[in-house]
Amino acid sequence: MTVRQVVRAGEVHSLFQPIVELDSGRVVAYEALARGPEGPLRSPDVLFAAAREAGCLAELDAACRAAALRGAVEQGLLAPLTVFVNVEPEVLDDAPLAELARSVADAPGRLNVVLEITERALAARPAELLRTVVRVREFGWRIALDDVGADSLSLAFMPLLRPDVVKLDLRLVQERPGPAIAEIMNAVNAYAEASGALVLAEGIEDAGHLRMARALGATLGQGWLFGRPAAGAVRDRPSGRIALPAPGRSRPGTTRSRRSSACPRRCRCAGRPRRC
């Protein structure tokens, strides 16, 4: 089966990985993760690479978002839970978001959506990205900036994009801390304090990663320690509402944070490994 046949046959589906509030342990959201049918195109990396080569990336991306929202409704991942849905940077301006917004509005109950945008979009298509963000916010959806820290460019764009959630690249949690990570987290936490945005640490697989996530200032976490991607909701954890910033809160640059030059827990770690 080719990637075009996969899309046309509706063979794309979503698994859902829990996002947990670190202080309480409650599941407050799920990230929808695309999967192809059993076989060589099951992996999302292989699936999207094949779509790029075949020239049907936009069609696959739309199918993945539709599958994510449809799956969330079928699995009962409705309010107060939130669903994080990804968008491929290369098709930002072609994404049929209006059609998807109507499907969200027609869903039983309320489906809370956060659209995840990777920092690759910032360098590749900044104008299209900003137009998409405006449209998304008009639908009442929120924005998450993914993989923050993988490239320093994302730090410069944060005040312009104004994400509601900043998702830290997993290397920040899994690698040994040092001056580079301290510099990234100084910027992230200054933005979060000024904007009210939430900081989410990805790649939490063990207790050591969890300690590092807390030390970095994250209040949300995601990773195998809390649950692997699955067809539906986690059954052995309490659930609740994610505390996203209120719309209209003051933006970075309008209110200077008193701790903008301090890293998490006021550690003086610039220039040497962190010991939080």
C-alpha positions as CSV (number, residue, x, y, z in Angstrom):
1,M,0.0,0.0,0.0
2,T,1.4,3.4,-1.0
3,V,1.1,6.5,1.2
4,R,-1.6,8.0,-1.1
5,Q,-3.6,4.8,-0.8
6,V,-3.2,5.0,3.0
7,V,-4.7,8.5,3.0
8,R,-7.5,7.7,0.6
9,A,-8.5,4.6,2.5
10,G,-8.6,6.4,5.8
11,E,-5.9,4.1,7.3
12,V,-4.4,6.9,9.4
13,H,-5.3,6.8,13.1
14,S,-4.1,8.3,16.4
15,L,-2.7,7.1,19.6
16,F,-2.9,9.3,22.7
17,Q,-0.1,9.9,25.2
18,P,-1.0,11.5,28.6
19,I,0.2,14.9,29.7
20,V,0.4,15.1,33.5
21,E,0.3,17.9,36.0
22,L,3.6,17.3,37.9
23,D,2.4,18.5,41.3
24,S,-0.8,16.6,41.5
25,G,-0.1,13.7,39.1
26,R,-3.5,14.3,37.4
27,V,-3.8,13.7,33.6
28,V,-4.9,17.1,32.2
29,A,-4.3,16.5,28.4
30,Y,-3.3,14.0,25.7
31,E,-1.1,14.4,22.7
32,A,-2.5,12.8,19.5
33,L,0.3,10.9,17.8
34,A,-0.3,9.7,14.2
35,R,0.2,6.1,13.1
36,G,-0.2,4.4,9.8
37,P,-1.6,0.9,9.1
38,E,0.4,-2.2,10.2
39,G,3.4,-2.6,8.0
40,P,6.2,-0.4,6.7
41,L,4.2,2.8,6.8
42,R,3.1,2.5,10.5
43,S,5.9,4.8,11.9
44,P,5.0,8.5,11.5
45,D,8.6,9.3,10.5
46,V,8.4,6.8,7.6
47,L,4.9,7.8,6.8
48,F,5.6,11.5,6.5
49,A,8.9,10.9,4.6
50,A,6.9,8.9,2.0
51,A,4.3,11.7,1.8
52,R,7.0,14.3,1.1
53,E,8.5,12.1,-1.7
54,A,5.0,11.4,-3.2
55,G,4.0,15.1,-3.0
56,C,1.0,14.5,-0.8
57,L,2.2,15.9,2.5
58,A,-0.7,18.3,2.9
59,E,-3.2,15.5,2.4
60,L,-1.5,13.3,5.0
61,D,-1.2,16.1,7.5
62,A,-5.0,16.9,7.1
63,A,-5.8,13.2,7.5
64,C,-3.7,13.0,10.7
65,R,-5.4,16.1,12.3
66,A,-8.9,14.7,11.3
67,A,-8.0,11.3,12.8
68,A,-6.8,13.0,16.0
69,L,-10.0,15.0,16.6
70,R,-12.2,12.0,15.5
71,G,-10.3,9.7,17.8
72,A,-10.4,12.1,20.7
73,V,-14.2,12.3,20.5
74,E,-14.5,8.5,20.1
75,Q,-12.3,7.9,23.2
76,G,-14.2,10.5,25.3
77,L,-11.2,12.8,25.6
78,L,-13.5,15.8,26.0
79,A,-13.5,18.7,28.5
80,P,-12.2,19.2,31.0
81,L,-9.4,17.3,29.2
82,T,-7.4,19.0,26.4
83,V,-6.1,17.4,23.2
84,F,-2.8,18.5,21.7
85,V,-2.8,18.1,17.9
86,N,0.3,18.6,15.6
87,V,0.6,20.5,12.4
88,E,3.3,20.0,9.8
89,P,5.2,23.3,9.2
90,E,5.5,22.8,5.5
91,V,1.7,22.9,5.0
92,L,0.8,25.6,7.5
93,D,-0.9,27.9,5.0
94,D,-2.8,25.1,3.3
95,A,-4.2,23.5,6.4
96,P,-8.0,23.3,6.2
97,L,-8.4,24.5,9.8
98,A,-11.9,26.1,9.3
99,E,-13.3,22.7,8.4
100,L,-11.7,21.1,11.4
101,A,-12.9,23.8,13.6
102,R,-16.5,23.1,12.5
103,S,-16.0,19.4,13.4
104,V,-14.7,20.4,16.9
105,A,-17.8,22.7,17.4
106,D,-20.1,19.8,16.4
107,A,-18.5,17.3,18.8
108,P,-20.5,16.1,21.7
109,G,-19.5,18.1,24.7
110,R,-16.6,20.4,24.3
111,L,-13.3,19.4,22.7
112,N,-10.5,21.6,23.9
113,V,-7.7,21.8,21.4
114,V,-4.1,23.0,21.6
115,L,-2.3,23.1,18.2
116,E,1.4,22.1,18.4
117,I,3.8,23.9,16.1
118,T,7.4,22.8,15.9
119,E,10.1,25.4,16.0
120,R,11.1,24.3,12.5
121,A,8.2,26.3,11.2
122,L,9.7,29.5,12.7
123,A,12.6,29.5,10.3
124,A,10.9,27.8,7.3
125,R,7.7,29.8,6.9
126,P,7.3,32.6,9.5
127,A,4.7,34.6,7.7
128,E,2.5,31.5,7.1
129,L,3.0,30.5,10.7
130,L,1.8,33.8,12.1
131,R,-1.3,33.8,9.8
132,T,-2.1,30.3,11.0
133,V,-1.8,31.3,14.6
134,V,-4.2,34.2,14.2
135,R,-6.8,31.8,12.6
136,V,-6.3,29.2,15.3
137,R,-6.9,31.7,18.1
138,E,-10.1,32.9,16.3
139,F,-11.4,29.3,16.7
140,G,-10.7,29.4,20.4
141,W,-7.8,26.9,20.1
142,R,-4.5,27.5,21.9
143,I,-0.9,27.2,20.7
144,A,2.0,25.1,21.9
145,L,5.5,25.6,20.7
146,D,7.2,22.2,20.4
147,D,10.8,21.1,20.7
148,V,12.0,24.3,22.4
149,G,15.7,24.2,23.0
150,A,16.5,22.1,20.0
151,D,17.3,25.3,18.1
152,S,18.0,28.7,19.7
153,L,15.8,30.4,17.1
154,S,12.7,29.3,19.0
155,L,13.7,31.5,21.9
156,A,13.8,34.6,19.8
157,F,10.3,33.9,18.3
158,M,8.5,33.1,21.5
159,P,7.4,36.7,22.2
160,L,6.1,37.0,18.7
161,L,4.3,33.6,18.5
162,R,3.0,33.9,22.1
163,P,2.5,30.2,22.8
164,D,0.2,29.2,25.6
165,V,2.4,26.1,26.3
166,V,6.2,25.8,25.8
167,K,7.2,22.2,25.3
168,L,10.9,21.6,26.2
169,D,12.9,19.4,23.9
170,L,13.6,16.1,25.6
171,R,17.4,16.6,25.6
172,L,16.9,19.3,28.2
173,V,15.5,16.7,30.6
174,Q,17.7,13.7,29.5
175,E,21.1,15.3,29.1
176,R,23.5,16.6,31.7
177,P,22.7,20.2,32.5
178,G,25.2,22.9,31.7
179,P,25.5,26.6,30.6
180,A,23.7,26.1,27.3
181,I,20.6,24.6,29.1
182,A,20.7,27.2,31.8
183,E,20.6,30.0,29.1
184,I,17.7,28.3,27.4
185,M,15.7,28.0,30.6
186,N,16.4,31.5,31.7
187,A,14.7,32.7,28.5
188,V,11.8,30.1,28.8
189,N,11.0,30.9,32.4
190,A,11.2,34.6,31.9
191,Y,8.7,34.3,29.1
192,A,6.5,32.0,31.1
193,E,6.4,34.3,34.1
194,A,5.6,37.3,32.0
195,S,2.9,35.6,29.8
196,G,1.4,33.0,32.1
197,A,2.4,30.2,29.6
198,L,2.9,26.7,31.0
199,V,6.2,24.9,30.6
200,L,5.9,21.2,29.6
201,A,8.8,18.8,29.8
202,E,8.9,15.9,27.3
203,G,10.9,12.7,27.5
204,I,10.3,11.9,31.2
205,E,11.1,8.2,31.4
206,D,12.3,7.8,35.0
207,A,12.5,9.4,38.4
208,G,15.8,11.2,37.5
209,H,14.1,12.8,34.4
210,L,11.2,13.9,36.6
211,R,13.5,15.6,39.1
212,M,15.3,17.4,36.3
213,A,11.9,18.5,34.8
214,R,10.9,20.0,38.1
215,A,14.3,21.7,38.5
216,L,13.9,23.3,35.0
217,G,10.7,24.9,36.1
218,A,8.2,22.6,34.3
219,T,4.7,22.2,35.7
220,L,3.6,19.7,33.1
221,G,5.2,16.4,32.0
222,Q,5.0,13.9,29.3
223,G,6.8,10.6,28.7
224,W,6.9,6.9,29.3
225,L,7.0,7.3,33.1
226,F,3.4,8.5,32.9
227,G,2.2,6.4,30.1
228,R,3.0,5.3,26.6
229,P,0.9,6.2,23.5
230,A,-2.3,4.1,23.6
231,A,-5.7,4.0,21.9
232,G,-7.6,5.7,24.7
233,A,-7.4,7.3,28.1
234,V,-5.3,6.3,31.1
235,R,-7.4,4.5,33.6
236,D,-5.2,4.4,36.7
237,R,-4.7,8.2,37.2
238,P,-7.1,11.0,38.2
239,S,-7.8,13.6,35.5
240,G,-8.5,17.3,35.6
241,R,-8.3,20.6,33.7
242,I,-5.1,22.1,32.4
243,A,-4.5,25.6,33.8
244,L,-3.9,27.5,30.5
245,P,-3.3,31.2,30.8
246,A,-6.4,33.4,30.5
247,P,-6.9,35.0,27.0
248,G,-5.8,38.6,27.1
249,R,-3.2,38.3,29.8
250,S,-0.3,40.8,29.5
251,R,2.2,39.8,26.9
252,P,6.0,39.5,27.2
253,G,7.5,43.0,26.7
254,T,4.5,44.7,28.4
255,T,5.4,43.6,31.9
256,R,9.0,43.0,32.9
257,S,9.5,39.9,35.0
258,R,11.3,40.5,38.2
259,R,13.0,37.1,37.8
260,S,13.8,37.4,34.1
261,S,17.5,36.9,34.7
262,A,17.1,34.1,37.2
263,C,17.0,30.5,36.4
264,P,14.6,28.0,38.0
265,R,14.7,28.0,41.8
266,R,16.9,31.0,41.8
267,C,20.0,28.9,41.1
268,R,23.1,30.8,40.1
269,C,24.1,28.3,37.4
270,A,25.1,30.4,34.4
271,G,28.5,29.2,33.2
272,R,28.6,26.0,35.1
273,P,26.5,22.8,35.5
274,R,23.2,23.2,37.3
275,R,22.9,21.7,40.8
276,C,19.2,22.3,41.4
